[in-house]
């Protein structure tokens, strides 16, 4: 806090299921179903019947991301794997503008890789690799090819997480 002014992004750091249902416009029973099937998880589960589970802002972003993926036709199990992979990289969530999920062929089926991208970074659609762009360099496709040589992916999904985060933040501010 500077002087007597509250921080610009003043927002609670803990949310209840009621808060999430209100902010994300998700019916309570649907959220409970997602939780009981372990598709989404609070950071602090309810210690007992009738007590509140506690969700962090990152949890709320994950729920919003899960709902968005479901809305666009993803199966709940796959959407859940995607969000759990993203939440595991929580240290980048505040700066992330885009999330790239790659399904990669492996010996026993598929694995999920998550990459997060900040402003000024680019994604290779050929490899899913990362290339840093600067205003002083001309961007060439060869830079992307050198960024990552792995072409063994089956599916890539790119999410505009910056916009999703902004929408969720605006909804949470009203609580």
N, C-alpha and C positions, 0 to 999 in steps of 0.2 A: 504494500500500500504506500502510495506517495502522498504525504500530508494527510488530509482527511478524505481524499478521493478513493473510492473503491477501485480495485483493478478493473481494467476494461473488460476482460473476459470473466467477470464474476459469475461463477456458476457453482452449484453444489458439487461436492465430490463423492457423494453417496446418493443412490437412487433406489427406490422400492419398486416392486412390480406395478403398483398403482401408478407411480410416476412414469414408468416406461410405457404402460398402456395408454396413458393420457398423451404423452409427448409424441409417441410413434403411431398413435391411433390403431393399436392392435387390441382386438378383443381379449379380455382377461383369460377366458378359457383357452384360447389359442396359445397365449404365452405360457400358461400352465402346462399345456400339452407339450410344447417345445421343451420346457424344462424337465418334465417327467420322462420324456424320451431321450434326455441328455443331448439334445441338439444344441441347446444353449445352456450356459452355466453362470451363476453369479460368482463374483469373487469370494463372497462370504455366504455360504449356504445358510438357510434358516436353521438355527440350532434345534428347533423342535416345532411341533404342530402349533399353528397359530402365531408363530414368531416370523419376523421379516427376514427375507434374504436381502443382502446388500449388493448392489451393482455399482461398479465404478463407471466413469464416463467411457472408458475403453470397452467395458462390457456392453454399454448402451450402443456404442458404435458397431460392435459385433452383431448385436441383435438387429440393428437397422440394416446392416450389410446382409445378414441372413434373410431378412424379410425381402430385401431387394432381389437377391438371387432367386428366392422362391417365386417372387412375382414374375421373373423372367424365365421361369420354366425349369429351374434346377430341382432335382430331387432333394428332399430334406437332408438325407445322409451326406450327399456330396457337398451341399451348401454348408453343412455343419463342419465337415473336414476343412473346407476352405477357411471358414472364420476362425476355427481353432488354430490353424496354421498361421493366420495373420496375427491373432492375439498373442501368440508366442513371440512375435517380433515387436512387442509393445513399445520398446524404446524408440521406434521410428514413427509411431502413430501420429504424433503432433505435426510432423513435417511432411508426412506422406500426402502426395497429390493423387497418385495413381497406384493401384495394386494390380499386379499381374500374377494370375494363378496359372501354372502350367501342369498339365497331366503328362507325366513322362513315362514312357515305356520302360518297364523293369522286367527282370526274370519272371517274377510271379505276378504279372498284371501291371498295374499303374501306381505311380507314386505322385504326390502333389508337391510342387515346389512353389514357394511364394517369393516374389520380388516386389519391393516397394520403390517408388520413384518420387523424387522431389522435383521442385521447379528447376528447370535447366538440365534435366537428365532425359535421355531418350531411350526408347525401347526398340530393339531389333525384332521385327516380326518374323525374321528367318530363324533366329536362335533364341529369342527371349532375353538376350543379353542387354547389358547396360552400357551406354556411352555418355560421357559427360560433354555437354555442349557449352561453348562459351560464345559470347558475342564477337570474339576476335578470330574464331576459327570457322572455316567453311566446313559444314557437315557433309561427310561423304559416307555412302553406304558401306564402303570398305572399313570405316571405323567401327561400324556395328558388327561386321563380320568378325573383326579381330576381338571384339569385346567378349564374345563367348562362342566357342566352336560347337556347342552341343545342339545338334539338330534332331535329337531323338525325342522330340515332344509330339504328342498326339493332338492336344487341344490347349489353347490359351484363352483366358478370359481376362479382359482389362476392365477395371472398375474405376470410375472417376470418384475416388474416395474424398478428395478435397470438397467437392460439391455435396456429397452425402454428409460429410462431417459438418459442413456449414448449415445444411438444412436441419440436422439433428441438434446442433448447438442452438439454433434459433428457437426450436421447439422446447428445449430444456430450459432456456432463459425465462420462459413464461411460467415455470413451475413455482 
